[in-house]
Amino acid sequence: MDAVEAIMTTRAMRRYSDRPVADADIETCLRAAQQAPSGGNVQPQQYVVVTDPEQKAVVADFYRRAFDRYEAILEQPREFRSDDERRSFERGRDASRHLADHLAEVPVIVLFLQARIPWEPRDDDGPMDIGRLDASVYPAVQNFCVAARALGLGTALTTVIRIHGDEVLAALGVPEGRFEIAALSPLGHPTGNFGVAPRKPAAAVTHWNRWGDKRR
Ligand SMILES: Cc1cc2nc3c(=O)[nH]c(=O)nc-3n(C[C@H](O)[C@H](O)[C@H](O)COP(=O)(O)O)c2cc1C
């Protein structure tokens, strides 16, 4: 598949069939993730691939509890600009709930861990802002998702699991205090179709040479 087409049709897939995922495909996605850039090539990520049904149930239970808590404070946008926008919001909300209720049944759950390492260079003038360390992990997550898409597999970058992050890491035997969870993604054969998700047009948010100078 053409790279741009894979990128354009990579979106949050939250409903899966129980068709298994080949180990070779999981490994291809992980190799793609590992090719992502990172600040100073520090590569602060580790992956935990969960396929064992009992371990998946443990992670999924924490995910559901985290989502329950998050969902309770989600506010509905008061006004939608169109029926399409309302439907899109409702579809996303229902699909998110579905994933939270069915994560244990997805063939693969991948956790993207970020090392807890000092990331604030300083000199005599003080600390330097060179960007956050997680900026060196999310490119790997997105590479993973795009590679999966190219193989016909669905993913969804999610972060709500962080609410129970330390408990999940402990349950998976991750050494205490050394990592945090940057993201969790299901991986499997989606039941729905891939497609181009609604987004603001690039031209609407692009400024050429000076702020405010836009092209149509
Ligand atoms: C940083 C980040 C965190 C997210 N966390 C969650 C999450 O916890 N649960 C979830 O179902 N989706 C999560 N998502 C998925 C977004 O809801 C989704 O990317 C967005 O609604 C666009 O979906 P679409 O690509 O299908 O249009 C997250 C996405 C990002 C980038």
The ligand as an SDF file (V2000), in Angstrom:
LIG
                    3D

 31 33  0  0  0  0  0  0  0  0999 V2000
   -3.1290   11.3620   22.9130 C   0  0  0  0  0  0  0  0  0  0  0  0
   -4.3780   10.5830   22.5630 C   0  0  0  0  0  0  0  0  0  0  0  0
   -5.0800    9.9360   23.5580 C   0  0  0  0  0  0  0  0  0  0  0  0
   -6.2270    9.1820   23.2610 C   0  0  0  0  0  0  0  0  0  0  0  0
   -6.8480    8.4630   24.2460 N   0  0  0  0  0  0  0  0  0  0  0  0
   -7.9120    7.6780   23.9390 C   0  0  0  0  0  0  0  0  0  0  0  0
   -8.4940    6.8560   24.9360 C   0  0  0  0  0  0  0  0  0  0  0  0
   -8.0540    6.8020   26.0840 O   0  0  0  0  0  0  0  0  0  0  0  0
   -9.5510    6.0640   24.5710 N   0  0  0  0  0  0  0  0  0  0  0  0
  -10.0370    6.0640   23.2910 C   0  0  0  0  0  0  0  0  0  0  0  0
  -10.9980    5.3250   23.0210 O   0  0  0  0  0  0  0  0  0  0  0  0
   -9.5050    6.8250   22.3320 N   0  0  0  0  0  0  0  0  0  0  0  0
   -8.4300    7.6230   22.6150 C   0  0  0  0  0  0  0  0  0  0  0  0
   -7.8250    8.3680   21.6390 N   0  0  0  0  0  0  0  0  0  0  0  0
   -8.3400    8.2890   20.2510 C   0  0  0  0  0  0  0  0  0  0  0  0
   -9.0180    9.5870   19.8380 C   0  0  0  0  0  0  0  0  0  0  0  0
  -10.2640    9.6870   20.4550 O   0  0  0  0  0  0  0  0  0  0  0  0
   -9.1250    9.5790   18.3200 C   0  0  0  0  0  0  0  0  0  0  0  0
   -7.8170    9.5810   17.7820 O   0  0  0  0  0  0  0  0  0  0  0  0
   -9.8740   10.7840   17.7780 C   0  0  0  0  0  0  0  0  0  0  0  0
  -11.1800   10.8200   18.2850 O   0  0  0  0  0  0  0  0  0  0  0  0
   -9.9320   10.7460   16.2630 C   0  0  0  0  0  0  0  0  0  0  0  0
  -10.5010    9.5260   15.8700 O   0  0  0  0  0  0  0  0  0  0  0  0
  -10.5590    9.1200   14.3060 P   0  0  0  0  0  0  0  0  0  0  0  0
   -9.1320    9.0460   13.8480 O   0  0  0  0  0  0  0  0  0  0  0  0
  -11.2430    7.7960   14.2370 O   0  0  0  0  0  0  0  0  0  0  0  0
  -11.3080   10.2250   13.6340 O   0  0  0  0  0  0  0  0  0  0  0  0
   -6.6850    9.1180   21.9230 C   0  0  0  0  0  0  0  0  0  0  0  0
   -5.9550    9.7540   20.8980 C   0  0  0  0  0  0  0  0  0  0  0  0
   -4.8030   10.4480   21.2160 C   0  0  0  0  0  0  0  0  0  0  0  0
   -4.0070   11.0810   20.0930 C   0  0  0  0  0  0  0  0  0  0  0  0
  1  2  1  0
  2  3  1  0
  2 30  2  0
  3  4  2  0
  4  5  1  0
  4 28  1  0
  5  6  2  0
  6  7  1  0
  6 13  1  0
  7  8  2  0
  7  9  1  0
  9 10  1  0
 10 11  2  0
 10 12  1  0
 12 13  2  0
 13 14  1  0
 14 15  1  0
 14 28  1  0
 15 16  1  0
 16 17  1  0
 16 18  1  0
 18 19  1  0
 18 20  1  0
 20 21  1  0
 20 22  1  0
 22 23  1  0
 23 24  1  0
 24 25  2  0
 24 26  1  0
 24 27  1  0
 28 29  2  0
 29 30  1  0
 30 31  1  0
M  END
$$$$
